[in-house]
Amino acid sequence: MIRIIPMMIGTTELLLIAGIALLLFGGKKLPEMMRGLGKGVKEFKEGMNEKNPTEKETVTKENGEESDEENKK
């Protein structure tokens, strides 16, 4: 009989993965990579939650005034 064992990652496995990543990429490059990954995830989530992409854009008129939509806020 074949049993399916749930794949759960524990503390030991996470520490092992973090140690290997630190050895491969170094202490200077790793935070930069994680920061970029975090920004990408944040932008993705914001894009998924955004209803209308033009809502956040500032539309300026020729004389430099903001649109009525921005003045209401």
Backbone bond lengths (Angstrom), bond angles and torsions (degrees), N, CA, C in turn:
res aa  C-N    CA-C-N  psi(-1)  N-CA   C-N-CA  omega(-1)  CA-C   N-CA-C  phi
1 M - - - 1.442 - - 1.528 108.72 -
2 I 1.325 117.08 132.42 1.457 122.71 -179.40 1.523 108.30 -95.44
3 R 1.315 115.57 126.93 1.459 120.91 177.68 1.523 109.09 -103.51
4 I 1.303 115.22 140.60 1.458 120.16 175.31 1.520 107.12 -98.01
5 I 1.310 115.94 118.59 1.451 121.53 -178.94 1.527 107.60 -97.74
6 P 1.341 117.34 125.84 1.467 118.94 179.28 1.525 110.59 -64.15
7 M 1.303 115.66 136.54 1.461 121.01 -178.37 1.523 108.50 -90.77
8 M 1.300 115.33 101.26 1.456 120.79 177.81 1.525 108.06 -114.31
9 I 1.317 116.06 135.34 1.459 120.55 179.70 1.521 107.66 -95.77
10 G 1.305 115.85 123.21 1.456 121.82 179.92 1.511 111.82 -97.66
11 T 1.311 115.02 -175.34 1.457 121.84 -178.59 1.529 111.74 -62.91
12 T 1.307 116.02 -42.14 1.465 119.78 -179.07 1.522 111.40 -62.24
13 E 1.320 116.75 -42.99 1.463 120.45 179.45 1.516 111.50 -65.59
14 L 1.339 116.72 -40.86 1.464 119.89 178.55 1.519 111.46 -63.55
15 L 1.335 116.55 -41.64 1.462 119.89 177.74 1.520 111.35 -64.49
16 L 1.306 117.65 -39.01 1.457 122.04 177.84 1.527 111.11 -63.84
17 I 1.320 117.05 -44.92 1.470 121.51 178.28 1.523 110.39 -63.37
18 A 1.342 117.43 -43.16 1.459 121.37 179.20 1.530 110.85 -63.79
19 G 1.334 117.28 -39.86 1.466 120.82 178.35 1.512 112.32 -64.56
20 I 1.314 117.02 -42.18 1.467 120.64 178.98 1.533 110.27 -66.13
21 A 1.347 116.70 -41.81 1.466 119.88 178.13 1.521 110.65 -62.74
22 L 1.323 116.90 -39.34 1.463 120.72 178.46 1.521 111.31 -64.08
23 L 1.318 117.01 -40.27 1.459 120.32 178.07 1.532 111.95 -67.77
24 L 1.331 116.74 -38.82 1.458 120.18 -177.77 1.522 112.97 -72.25
25 F 1.331 117.27 -44.61 1.458 120.54 -171.30 1.518 113.94 -103.62
26 G 1.313 118.67 -18.68 1.459 121.27 179.00 1.516 111.97 88.27
27 G 1.306 114.97 161.68 1.465 121.94 -176.62 1.509 114.37 -70.68
28 K 1.323 117.96 -22.35 1.463 120.37 -178.50 1.534 111.85 -86.59
29 K 1.294 116.64 -40.34 1.466 120.79 -174.74 1.534 112.71 -79.45
30 L 1.321 117.64 -32.11 1.465 121.65 -175.74 1.534 113.05 -60.04
31 P 1.355 120.67 -48.00 1.471 119.44 177.89 1.525 113.12 -61.73
32 E 1.333 116.41 -35.58 1.466 120.10 178.00 1.532 110.84 -63.73
33 M 1.329 115.80 -41.26 1.462 120.30 179.69 1.519 111.03 -66.25
34 M 1.324 117.42 -42.36 1.462 121.27 -179.45 1.522 111.09 -67.91
35 R 1.329 116.48 -36.26 1.465 120.59 177.99 1.527 109.85 -64.06
36 G 1.320 116.72 -43.89 1.465 120.74 177.70 1.514 112.11 -64.12
37 L 1.328 116.37 -39.40 1.462 120.47 177.57 1.524 110.54 -64.54
38 G 1.324 116.89 -41.87 1.462 121.08 178.86 1.523 112.26 -63.60
39 K 1.321 116.44 -41.30 1.466 120.01 177.86 1.524 110.93 -64.48
40 G 1.326 116.48 -39.56 1.456 120.24 179.07 1.519 112.12 -64.49
41 V 1.323 116.80 -41.89 1.467 120.93 178.42 1.520 109.94 -65.95
42 K 1.333 117.38 -41.55 1.463 121.48 179.41 1.529 111.11 -61.58
43 E 1.330 117.01 -46.26 1.457 120.92 179.00 1.526 111.20 -63.85
44 F 1.324 116.75 -37.85 1.460 120.59 178.36 1.524 110.67 -63.19
45 K 1.338 117.00 -45.72 1.464 120.79 179.46 1.520 111.40 -63.85
46 E 1.339 116.67 -41.75 1.459 120.10 178.03 1.522 110.45 -63.20
47 G 1.303 117.27 -38.98 1.457 121.16 178.50 1.519 112.27 -66.55
48 M 1.322 116.60 -35.39 1.462 120.48 178.32 1.525 111.75 -70.96
49 N 1.339 117.12 -32.47 1.460 121.18 -178.01 1.522 112.82 -86.24
50 E 1.299 117.01 -15.10 1.451 121.86 -176.81 1.527 110.22 -74.72
51 K 1.327 116.45 124.83 1.462 120.51 -178.57 1.522 111.44 -81.38
52 N 1.308 115.97 -48.39 1.451 121.33 -177.02 1.524 108.08 -129.21
53 P 1.321 118.93 114.62 1.460 120.23 -175.79 1.519 114.48 -63.30
54 T 1.324 118.39 -18.59 1.463 120.09 -179.24 1.519 112.26 -86.79
55 E 1.323 119.34 -6.76 1.456 121.45 -179.76 1.516 112.17 -63.19
56 K 1.305 118.21 -39.34 1.456 121.64 -174.77 1.520 113.33 -88.23
57 E 1.299 117.03 -10.61 1.459 119.65 -179.49 1.519 109.83 -75.51
58 T 1.296 115.82 139.36 1.458 120.57 176.57 1.520 107.95 -93.17
59 V 1.307 114.54 116.85 1.454 119.76 179.63 1.523 107.50 -98.28
60 T 1.304 115.52 120.47 1.456 119.20 -179.07 1.523 109.30 -106.32
61 K 1.296 113.52 145.20 1.462 119.23 176.21 1.525 108.42 -85.29
62 E 1.306 117.27 174.39 1.460 121.00 -177.74 1.523 112.22 -61.19
63 N 1.343 117.78 -31.68 1.461 120.15 -178.97 1.530 112.58 -85.21
64 G 1.342 118.25 2.66 1.457 121.50 173.94 1.515 114.42 93.35
65 E 1.329 118.84 -0.92 1.458 120.36 178.83 1.518 109.80 -78.75
66 E 1.346 115.70 150.92 1.451 119.99 176.44 1.520 109.14 -77.15
67 S 1.320 115.62 158.18 1.450 120.32 -179.11 1.514 110.81 -69.15
68 D 1.333 116.78 166.35 1.446 122.43 179.36 1.533 111.76 -59.27
69 E 1.319 117.53 -34.41 1.458 122.48 -179.12 1.531 110.34 -63.59
70 E 1.323 117.99 -39.20 1.455 121.21 179.36 1.525 111.04 -75.85
71 N 1.330 118.95 -31.61 1.469 121.57 179.85 1.512 111.35 -68.66
72 K 1.332 118.65 -27.50 1.459 122.11 179.89 1.512 111.22 -68.00
73 K 1.325 117.86 -30.81 1.467 122.19 -177.47 1.461 109.58 -78.97
